[in-house]
């Protein structure tokens, strides 16, 4: 497939969605095959996405959203490249204004400012796109809105849609979901102040560990629980020591819902705490011997429970 050349003319307008997707995909492939470093890929993607320094950033809002959509989607085809994607996101968040005054084509009196930055100060654009992915994959029809450190999230209320048959497609959905969770945990560990996405992790742990197994596995939904268990276990592997000591509590009320609320097995604090951690540890132990789960998911649960015990033991 031919790829359109990068558009950098100062009078250019945002590219078509198809054109952007092709250029994003080409650049991401160059990142994955080692042709570009994360920093170089971040710079190239940014100039593709905002090709005109004269046009205010809001005119490129859709282009920026599409960039983040394409980056997150790349994890579904490259689930083992989480570290690379995390480095790319971190690089994008650290970029100075895309266009410098000395750049060819920059207006004579151009002053670089936040309007030519891909990343907004609170990371809310990336958070919304990340949340949109979560919401769509969870088939959420009744989002509960809440404001958390200036970010807008919709708390998932229903389950992932996962093929029940043991197929390549089913495994790809599970691997992609686990990879997105791993990405979020990796970003938080890099800089908790810049990437305040802890609520996403809470939802994954809640979905895996706070509903009775017989409820989650009713009908043909075993694959759903297995997916959540693998994602939750990955979070413990990546960020267990940090999660153990988090004490975040989330705002709740008529206007914002209750995003930090628990599943059927948790009626306590609407956020992270030691008692909730202990529930999760106990549930991992129970799931490790749950006959209805596959051997791989049971193994993930067993290892996660053991890691939590080691963390508790200091």
Secondary structure, 3 states (H helix, E strand, C coil): CCCCCCCCCCCCCCCCHHHHHHHHHHHHHHHHCCCCCHHHHHHHHHHHHCCCCCCCHHHHHHHHHHHHHHHHHHHHHCCCCHHHHHHHHHHHHHCCCCCCCCCCCCCCCCCCCHHHCCCCCCCHHHHHHHHHHHHHHCCCCCCCEEEECCEEEECCCCCCCCCCCCCHHHHHHHHHHHHHHHHHHHHHHHCCCCCCCHHHHHHHHHHHHCCCHHHHCCCCCHHHHHHHHHHHHHHHHHHHHHHHHCCCECCEECCCEECCCCCCCCCCCCECCHHHHHHHHHHHHHHCCCCCCCHHHHHHHHHHHHHHHHHHCC
